[in-house]
Amino acid sequence: LRHGAPARPAVAGAIAGLLSAGLAATLYASHCTDDSPLFVATWYTIATALVTALGALLGSKLLRY
């Protein structure tokens, strides 16, 4: 299992957070009726940055082997 562990766990966590934020934004956007450009640019960007940073933080702690 050591060969399968990520070499840079913070980056792996950030990528996982970015992927999950993208999936959540896609699902939310397909059901939300408020699609103004200012709303999308502001809140989707803030939420994606927050989830990516949280993924990097948790990845550095939890993905170490």
BADRENZA-375978 format. One record per residue: residue in three letters; x negated, y negated, z of N, C-alpha, C in turn. Coordinates in Angstrom, 2 decimals, decimal comma, always signed. Atoms other than C-alpha are relative to their C-alpha. Example, Ala and Ser with C-alpha at 12.3 -4.5 7.8 and 13.67 -1.06 7.14 Angstrom:
+-----+---------+---------+---------+---------+---------+---------+---------+---------+---------+
:  aa :      nX :      nY :      nZ :     caX :     caY :     caZ :      cX :      cY :      cZ :
+-----+---------+---------+---------+---------+---------+---------+---------+---------+---------+
: ALA :   -0,89 :   +1,19 :   +0,00 :  -12,30 :   +4,50 :   +7,80 :   -0,90 :   -1,20 :   +0,00 :
: SER :   +0,82 :   +1,19 :   -0,06 :  -13,67 :   +1,06 :   +7,14 :   +0,77 :   -1,09 :   +0,73 :
+-----+---------+---------+---------+---------+---------+---------+---------+---------+---------+
END
This chain:
+-----+---------+---------+---------+---------+---------+---------+---------+---------+---------+
:  aa :      nX :      nY :      nZ :     caX :     caY :     caZ :      cX :      cY :      cZ :
+-----+---------+---------+---------+---------+---------+---------+---------+---------+---------+
: LEU :   -0,81 :   +1,20 :   +0,00 :   +0,00 :   +0,00 :   +0,00 :   -0,85 :   -1,26 :   +0,00 :
: ARG :   +0,84 :   +1,21 :   -0,03 :   -2,93 :   -2,36 :   +0,47 :   -0,29 :   -0,53 :   -1,39 :
: HIS :   +0,25 :   +0,46 :   +1,36 :   -3,49 :   -2,47 :   -3,27 :   +1,20 :   -0,73 :   -0,59 :
: GLY :   -1,20 :   +0,67 :   +0,48 :   +0,08 :   -3,62 :   -3,79 :   +0,32 :   -1,29 :   +0,74 :
: ALA :   -0,24 :   +1,23 :   -0,77 :   -0,10 :   -6,43 :   -1,23 :   -0,46 :   -1,22 :   -0,81 :
: PRO :   +0,39 :   +1,19 :   +0,76 :   -0,23 :   -9,96 :   -2,69 :   -1,33 :   -0,56 :   +0,50 :
: ALA :   +1,30 :   +0,59 :   -0,35 :   -3,69 :  -11,54 :   -2,78 :   +0,18 :   -1,38 :   +0,63 :
: ARG :   -0,30 :   +1,32 :   -0,54 :   -2,20 :  -14,97 :   -2,06 :   +1,45 :   -0,02 :   +0,45 :
: PRO :   -1,37 :   -0,15 :   -0,46 :   +0,89 :  -14,48 :   +0,10 :   +0,83 :   -1,29 :   -0,02 :
: ALA :   -0,76 :   +1,25 :   +0,03 :   +1,85 :  -18,17 :   +0,25 :   +0,53 :   -0,28 :   -1,41 :
: VAL :   -0,43 :   +0,20 :   +1,39 :   +2,00 :  -18,37 :   -3,55 :   +1,11 :   +0,98 :   -0,35 :
: ALA :   -1,04 :   -1,00 :   +0,26 :   +4,00 :  -15,14 :   -3,72 :   +1,31 :   -0,41 :   +0,67 :
: GLY :   -1,21 :   +0,47 :   -0,68 :   +6,46 :  -16,54 :   -1,17 :   +0,62 :   -1,20 :   -0,69 :
: ALA :   -0,51 :   +1,17 :   +0,71 :   +6,74 :  -19,82 :   -3,06 :   +0,70 :   +0,41 :   -1,30 :
: ILE :   -0,62 :   -0,48 :   +1,24 :   +7,48 :  -17,99 :   -6,30 :   +1,33 :   +0,70 :   +0,30 :
: ALA :   -1,25 :   -0,66 :   -0,39 :  +10,10 :  -15,86 :   -4,54 :   +1,05 :   -1,05 :   +0,37 :
: GLY :   -0,92 :   +1,08 :   -0,35 :  +11,68 :  -19,04 :   -3,11 :   +0,49 :   -0,75 :   -1,23 :
: LEU :   -0,38 :   +0,70 :   +1,23 :  +11,65 :  -20,73 :   -6,50 :   +0,96 :   +0,85 :   -0,82 :
: LEU :   -0,88 :   -0,90 :   +0,74 :  +13,25 :  -17,69 :   -8,12 :   +1,39 :   +0,06 :   +0,64 :
: SER :   -1,30 :   -0,05 :   -0,67 :  +15,97 :  -17,49 :   -5,49 :   +0,74 :   -1,33 :   -0,11 :
: ALA :   -0,66 :   +1,31 :   +0,17 :  +16,66 :  -21,24 :   -5,74 :   +0,56 :   -0,14 :   -1,41 :
: GLY :   -0,49 :   +0,06 :   +1,37 :  +16,99 :  -20,96 :   -9,50 :   +1,24 :   +0,86 :   -0,21 :
: LEU :   -1,16 :   -0,88 :   +0,11 :  +19,38 :  -18,04 :   -9,23 :   +1,21 :   -0,60 :   +0,72 :
: ALA :   -1,10 :   +0,61 :   -0,75 :  +21,47 :  -19,79 :   -6,56 :   +0,53 :   -1,23 :   -0,73 :
: ALA :   -0,45 :   +1,19 :   +0,73 :  +21,58 :  -23,02 :   -8,60 :   +0,80 :   +0,39 :   -1,23 :
: THR :   -0,74 :   -0,46 :   +1,17 :  +22,71 :  -21,11 :  -11,66 :   +1,39 :   +0,48 :   +0,37 :
: LEU :   -1,31 :   -0,49 :   -0,44 :  +25,50 :  -19,35 :   -9,80 :   +0,89 :   -1,14 :   +0,50 :
: TYR :   -0,78 :   +1,13 :   -0,52 :  +26,59 :  -22,55 :   -8,04 :   +0,48 :   -0,90 :   -1,15 :
: ALA :   -0,36 :   +0,88 :   +1,12 :  +26,55 :  -24,60 :  -11,25 :   +1,09 :   +0,61 :   -0,87 :
: SER :   -1,02 :   -0,62 :   +0,85 :  +28,71 :  -22,05 :  -13,03 :   +1,39 :   -0,07 :   +0,64 :
: HIS :   -1,29 :   +0,07 :   -0,68 :  +31,47 :  -22,47 :  -10,42 :   +0,35 :   -1,41 :   +0,52 :
: CYS :   -0,22 :   +1,34 :   -0,55 :  +31,11 :  -26,13 :   -9,36 :   +0,53 :   -0,93 :   -1,10 :
: THR :   -0,56 :   +0,94 :   +0,98 :  +33,18 :  -28,82 :  -11,08 :   -0,73 :   -1,34 :   +0,02 :
: ASP :   +0,74 :   +1,27 :   -0,08 :  +30,91 :  -31,71 :   -9,97 :   -1,34 :   +0,19 :   -0,71 :
: ASP :   +1,21 :   -0,21 :   +0,78 :  +28,29 :  -31,72 :  -12,71 :   -0,61 :   -1,31 :   -0,49 :
: SER :   +0,59 :   +1,27 :   +0,41 :  +27,24 :  -35,36 :  -12,83 :   -1,52 :   +0,11 :   +0,04 :
: PRO :   +1,46 :   -0,11 :   +0,06 :  +23,58 :  -35,79 :  -13,78 :   -0,71 :   -0,48 :   +1,28 :
: LEU :   +0,62 :   +0,48 :   -1,22 :  +22,77 :  -37,78 :  -10,64 :   +0,12 :   +1,02 :   +1,12 :
: PHE :   -0,20 :   -1,04 :   -1,02 :  +24,25 :  -35,07 :   -8,39 :   -0,96 :   +1,16 :   -0,23 :
: VAL :   +0,86 :   -1,14 :   +0,32 :  +22,36 :  -32,30 :  -10,16 :   -1,47 :   -0,36 :   +0,22 :
: ALA :   +1,41 :   +0,39 :   -0,13 :  +19,06 :  -34,20 :  -10,31 :   -0,42 :   -0,19 :   +1,45 :
: THR :   +0,34 :   +0,26 :   -1,40 :  +19,19 :  -35,19 :   -6,65 :   +0,05 :   +1,25 :   +0,85 :
: TRP :   -0,20 :   -1,08 :   -0,97 :  +20,61 :  -32,26 :   -4,74 :   -0,62 :   +1,32 :   -0,43 :
: TYR :   +0,63 :   -1,24 :   +0,44 :  +19,37 :  -29,39 :   -6,89 :   -1,51 :   -0,07 :   +0,19 :
: THR :   +1,45 :   +0,17 :   -0,18 :  +15,82 :  -30,79 :   -6,78 :   -0,38 :   +0,10 :   +1,47 :
: ILE :   +0,29 :   -0,06 :   -1,43 :  +15,91 :  -31,27 :   -3,01 :   +0,14 :   +1,43 :   +0,52 :
: ALA :   -0,22 :   -1,37 :   -0,46 :  +17,34 :  -27,80 :   -2,41 :   -1,07 :   +0,94 :   -0,53 :
: THR :   +1,04 :   -0,86 :   +0,58 :  +14,85 :  -26,14 :   -4,76 :   -1,34 :   -0,23 :   +0,69 :
: ALA :   +1,26 :   +0,30 :   -0,69 :  +11,91 :  -27,91 :   -3,13 :   +0,00 :   +0,56 :   +1,42 :
: LEU :   -0,11 :   -0,51 :   -1,37 :  +13,14 :  -26,95 :   +0,34 :   -0,13 :   +1,52 :   +0,04 :
: VAL :   +0,05 :   -1,46 :   +0,00 :  +13,66 :  -23,28 :   -0,50 :   -1,38 :   +0,50 :   -0,45 :
: THR :   +1,34 :   -0,38 :   +0,43 :  +10,30 :  -23,09 :   -2,31 :   -1,01 :   -0,19 :   +1,13 :
: ALA :   +0,91 :   +0,24 :   -1,12 :   +8,48 :  -24,64 :   +0,65 :   +0,24 :   +1,01 :   +1,13 :
: LEU :   -0,32 :   -1,00 :   -1,01 :  +10,29 :  -22,31 :   +3,04 :   -0,53 :   +1,38 :   -0,40 :
: GLY :   +0,55 :   -1,26 :   +0,50 :   +9,32 :  -19,34 :   +0,87 :   -1,51 :   +0,06 :   +0,14 :
: ALA :   +1,45 :   +0,03 :   -0,16 :   +5,68 :  -20,42 :   +0,91 :   -0,40 :   +0,15 :   +1,46 :
: LEU :   +0,30 :   -0,09 :   -1,43 :   +5,70 :  -20,85 :   +4,68 :   +0,24 :   +1,40 :   +0,53 :
: LEU :   -0,30 :   -1,35 :   -0,46 :   +7,39 :  -17,54 :   +5,35 :   -0,87 :   +1,05 :   -0,68 :
: GLY :   +0,86 :   -0,94 :   +0,72 :   +5,33 :  -15,80 :   +2,69 :   -1,39 :   +0,08 :   +0,61 :
: SER :   +1,33 :   -0,01 :   -0,60 :   +2,08 :  -16,85 :   +4,33 :   -0,01 :   +0,72 :   +1,34 :
: LYS :   -0,08 :   -0,68 :   -1,31 :   +3,30 :  -15,43 :   +7,65 :   +0,39 :   +1,47 :   -0,14 :
: LEU :   -0,58 :   -1,34 :   +0,05 :   +5,22 :  -12,32 :   +6,59 :   -0,62 :   +0,93 :   -1,04 :
: LEU :   +0,51 :   -0,84 :   +1,06 :   +3,45 :  -11,09 :   +3,47 :   -1,47 :   +0,37 :   +0,15 :
: ARG :   +1,39 :   -0,39 :   -0,24 :   +0,01 :  -10,72 :   +4,99 :   -0,04 :   +1,49 :   +0,31 :
: TYR :   +0,12 :   -1,43 :   -0,28 :   -1,18 :   -7,16 :   +5,18 :   -1,15 :   +0,25 :   +0,94 :
+-----+---------+---------+---------+---------+---------+---------+---------+---------+---------+
END
